[in-house]
Amino acid sequence: MTSPVLVTGGAGFIGCNLADRLAQEGHDVLVLDALARPGVEQNLRWLQRRHPGRVSARIADIRDEDAVAEAVADARAVFHLAGQVAVTTSMTDPRTDFDVNLRGTFLLLDALRRRGDAVPLVFASTNKVYGDLQDVRLERHGERYLPADAALRESGVGEARPLDFHTPYGCSKGAADQYVLDFARSFGLPATVLRMSCIYGPHQMGTEDQGWVAHFLIRALKGEAITVYGDGCQVRDVLHVADAVEAYLRAWRRIGEVAGRALNLGGGPANAVSLREVIAHIDALTGRPVTVGYDAWRAGDQRWYVSDTRAVTQALGLDAPRSWRAGIADLAAWLGARASVEAA
Ligand SMILES: NC(=O)c1ccc[n+]([C@@H]2O[C@H](COP(=O)([O-])OP(=O)(O)OC[C@H]3O[C@@H](n4cnc5c(N)ncnc54)[C@H](O)[C@@H]3O)[C@@H](O)[C@H]2O)c1
């Protein structure tokens, strides 16, 4: 095996899509994952079946200092995606959230620092670093909220927006995001941060707590009801995982230009969509309306969040992402095909 690319959280949704692409491009890949998320062992099996001998796995916790140091030892690049991913879980167990997301990231950074030979690192951060955007005045237009401010409505939230960590998840990811940027500044680590909005696509084990696009589709395809927290008019800019993976790879290739920078990565204003609009699209795709129940808003939930993707597009030379309608249809087809294999 040549010097591998390390993907922490490589059994997870984004991680396995990234590992798959890396292996397709001829890289040896080392996945470090605790298999903490139910179902992700299927992703790992899929990866290893597709790329025999190319993808190896270290089943270990990101908080295991020795395992992390070993995994980092001869990595040629590191993509850090392992994490506690749900805001809801961070509210019930803030200690684990802190430990995994902040201490785990610190251990990884410190192992890289001690290696001392400038290994590129790309970190999966989140739009939650900008808080719940309570100060943004919103108007309701049909089935969605939109900012009253025309410039914000057209361009989305840029990287100059002040940080404002809300919820333990926002704090742990936000602090980790700052540590990554500081290790670039203080120790010259070639490290960059991608602050992601909602990513969706194949291999997402979407649940009510995280991965709502896949969760809605899975429920709809099974004929089960969906609970929407809030009024469903909240807006997100959704991005297909293939486009996210492209950005991760380019961030590595262009690490000299983007080291020390944080970039917002999402579908941008062209793919800004409300939960209700996604549900209507799912109804059209499945040919029957899904039953929707409504419950109270959840902590820190942004009524509107859309990434300003101009900086990431320019810095990484990205093409326009696939449209949300086509992307969700693609995910529905993938889920349908998987369900028929399981039923066979
Ligand atoms: N999916 C999104 O829309 C989105 C948006 C913003 C940020 N992110 C970030 O991107 C990363 C990947 O998210 P995802 O959607 O692929 O989630 P995911 O849950 O599918 O993947 C995370 C992986 O990390 C692993 N993991 C969890 N705890 C671990 C631990 N203690 N040690 C080692 N591995 C552990 C899980 O088993 C899982 O395979 C996360 O860091 C998440 O915070 C995701």
The ligand as a Tripos MOL2 file, in Angstrom:
@<TRIPOS>MOLECULE
LIG
   44    48     1     0     0
SMALL
NO_CHARGES

@<TRIPOS>ATOM
      1 N1        -24.3420   16.0580    6.1890 N.am      1 LIG1
      2 C1        -24.4010   17.3690    6.3350 C.2       1 LIG1
      3 O1        -25.2940   18.0010    5.8120 O.2       1 LIG1
      4 C2        -23.3320   18.1080    7.1280 C.ar      1 LIG1
      5 C3        -23.4460   19.5020    7.2490 C.ar      1 LIG1
      6 C4        -22.4780   20.2100    7.9590 C.ar      1 LIG1
      7 C5        -21.4170   19.5380    8.5400 C.ar      1 LIG1
      8 N2        -21.3400   18.1720    8.4340 N.ar      1 LIG1
      9 C6        -20.1710   17.4970    9.0510 C.3       1 LIG1
     10 O2        -19.6260   16.5970    8.1010 O.3       1 LIG1
     11 C7        -19.1130   15.4520    8.7610 C.3       1 LIG1
     12 C8        -19.6930   14.1960    8.1140 C.3       1 LIG1
     13 O3        -21.1000   14.2130    8.2670 O.3       1 LIG1
     14 P1        -22.0310   13.0840    7.6590 P.3       1 LIG1
     15 O4        -23.3010   13.7220    7.2420 O.co2     1 LIG1
     16 O5        -21.2720   12.2680    6.6810 O.co2     1 LIG1
     17 O6        -22.3730   12.2480    8.9760 O.3       1 LIG1
     18 P2        -22.2560   10.6870    9.3020 P.3       1 LIG1
     19 O7        -22.8410   10.5050   10.6600 O.co2     1 LIG1
     20 O8        -22.8080    9.8690    8.2020 O.co2     1 LIG1
     21 O9        -20.6650   10.4650    9.3630 O.3       1 LIG1
     22 C9        -19.9090   10.6790   10.5270 C.3       1 LIG1
     23 C10       -19.0610    9.4530   10.7560 C.3       1 LIG1
     24 O10       -18.2740    9.6720   11.9300 O.3       1 LIG1
     25 C11       -18.2600    8.4740   12.6740 C.3       1 LIG1
     26 N3        -18.0210    8.7930   14.0800 N.ar      1 LIG1
     27 C12       -18.8860    9.3420   14.9620 C.ar      1 LIG1
     28 N4        -18.3110    9.4480   16.1510 N.ar      1 LIG1
     29 C13       -17.0450    8.9860   16.0220 C.ar      1 LIG1
     30 C14       -15.9470    8.8680   16.8990 C.ar      1 LIG1
     31 N5        -16.0560    9.2140   18.1840 N.pl3     1 LIG1
     32 N6        -14.7890    8.3720   16.4290 N.ar      1 LIG1
     33 C15       -14.6840    7.9740   15.1220 C.ar      1 LIG1
     34 N7        -15.6900    8.0510   14.2510 N.ar      1 LIG1
     35 C16       -16.8600    8.5620   14.6920 C.ar      1 LIG1
     36 C17       -19.6210    7.8340   12.4600 C.3       1 LIG1
     37 O11       -19.6060    6.4300   12.7140 O.3       1 LIG1
     38 C18       -19.8860    8.1730   10.9980 C.3       1 LIG1
     39 O12       -19.4520    7.1320   10.1570 O.3       1 LIG1
     40 C19       -19.4360   15.6140   10.2380 C.3       1 LIG1
     41 O13       -18.2890   16.0870   10.8970 O.3       1 LIG1
     42 C20       -20.5430   16.6610   10.2660 C.3       1 LIG1
     43 O14       -20.5260   17.4260   11.4360 O.3       1 LIG1
     44 C21       -22.2670   17.4470    7.7490 C.ar      1 LIG1
@<TRIPOS>BOND
     1     1     2 1
     2     2     3 2
     3     2     4 1
     4     4     5 ar
     5     4    44 ar
     6     5     6 ar
     7     6     7 ar
     8     7     8 ar
     9     8     9 1
    10     8    44 ar
    11     9    10 1
    12     9    42 1
    13    10    11 1
    14    11    12 1
    15    11    40 1
    16    12    13 1
    17    13    14 1
    18    14    15 2
    19    14    16 1
    20    14    17 1
    21    17    18 1
    22    18    19 2
    23    18    20 1
    24    18    21 1
    25    21    22 1
    26    22    23 1
    27    23    24 1
    28    23    38 1
    29    24    25 1
    30    25    26 1
    31    25    36 1
    32    26    27 ar
    33    26    35 ar
    34    27    28 ar
    35    28    29 ar
    36    29    30 ar
    37    29    35 ar
    38    30    31 1
    39    30    32 ar
    40    32    33 ar
    41    33    34 ar
    42    34    35 ar
    43    36    37 1
    44    36    38 1
    45    38    39 1
    46    40    41 1
    47    40    42 1
    48    42    43 1
@<TRIPOS>SUBSTRUCTURE
     1 LIG1         1 GROUP 0 **** ****
